[in-house]
């Protein structure tokens, strides 16, 4: 994932959230992430999205993320599937 490395996550408790500007459930959960980001670090992976759209999305809704990684091709999907 471009822009996000394991060392960025620190080693403590954190949330890793996959999101996209085109995802309606992502818009619905966004206020919760904004609140949580005040208490613990929240990291994001912009999944199958255009960087320009991600930037607009975060400007519109606020940015709860300590850092955002970009996964425009969806290559990270297998890492997050249930066994």
C-alpha positions as CSV (number, residue, x, y, z in Angstrom):
1,X,0.0,0.0,0.0
2,X,1.6,3.2,-1.1
3,X,2.1,5.8,1.6
4,X,1.6,3.5,4.7
5,X,4.2,1.3,6.2
6,X,4.2,-1.0,9.2
7,X,6.5,1.3,11.1
8,X,3.8,4.1,10.8
9,X,1.5,2.0,13.0
10,X,3.7,2.4,16.0
11,X,3.0,-0.8,17.9
12,X,0.2,0.4,20.2
13,X,-3.5,0.1,19.8
14,X,-4.8,1.7,16.6
15,X,-7.6,1.3,14.0
16,X,-6.9,0.5,10.4
17,X,-9.8,1.4,8.2
18,X,-10.3,0.7,4.5
19,X,-12.4,3.4,2.9
20,X,-13.3,4.9,-0.5
21,X,-14.9,8.1,-1.6
22,X,-17.5,6.1,-3.6
23,X,-18.5,4.0,-0.5
24,X,-21.8,5.0,1.1
25,X,-21.2,2.9,4.3
26,X,-17.9,4.7,4.6
27,X,-19.7,8.1,4.7
28,X,-22.0,6.8,7.4
29,X,-19.2,5.5,9.6
30,X,-17.0,8.6,9.1
31,X,-18.4,10.6,12.1
32,X,-17.5,7.7,14.4
33,X,-14.0,7.6,13.0
34,X,-13.7,11.3,13.6
35,X,-14.6,10.8,17.3
36,X,-12.4,7.7,17.7
37,X,-9.4,9.6,16.2
38,X,-9.5,11.9,19.2
39,X,-8.7,8.9,21.5
40,X,-6.6,6.5,19.5
41,X,-4.7,6.6,16.2
42,X,-6.8,5.8,13.1
43,X,-5.0,4.9,9.9
44,X,-6.7,4.7,6.5
45,X,-6.3,2.8,3.3
46,X,-8.0,4.4,0.4
47,X,-9.3,1.3,-1.4
48,X,-9.7,1.3,-5.2
49,X,-10.0,5.0,-5.4
50,X,-8.5,7.9,-7.2
51,X,-6.1,10.1,-5.0
52,X,-7.9,13.2,-6.1
53,X,-11.3,11.9,-5.1
54,X,-9.8,10.8,-1.7
55,X,-8.5,14.3,-1.1
56,X,-11.9,15.8,-1.9
57,X,-13.6,13.3,0.4
58,X,-11.4,14.1,3.3
59,X,-11.7,17.8,2.8
60,X,-15.5,17.5,2.7
61,X,-15.9,15.1,5.7
62,X,-12.8,15.8,7.7
63,X,-9.7,13.7,8.1
64,X,-9.6,11.3,11.1
65,X,-6.5,9.6,9.8
66,X,-3.0,9.9,11.2
67,X,-1.8,8.7,7.8
68,X,-3.5,7.4,4.6
69,X,-2.2,4.7,2.3
70,X,-3.4,4.4,-1.3
71,X,-4.4,1.1,-2.8
72,X,-5.8,2.2,-6.2
73,X,-5.7,-1.4,-7.6
74,X,-7.3,-3.2,-4.6
75,X,-4.2,-5.3,-4.2
76,X,-4.6,-5.3,-0.4
77,X,-8.0,-7.0,-0.5
78,X,-6.6,-10.6,0.1
79,X,-4.9,-9.4,3.3
80,X,-8.3,-8.5,4.9
81,X,-10.4,-11.5,3.9
82,X,-11.6,-13.9,6.6
83,X,-9.9,-17.3,6.5
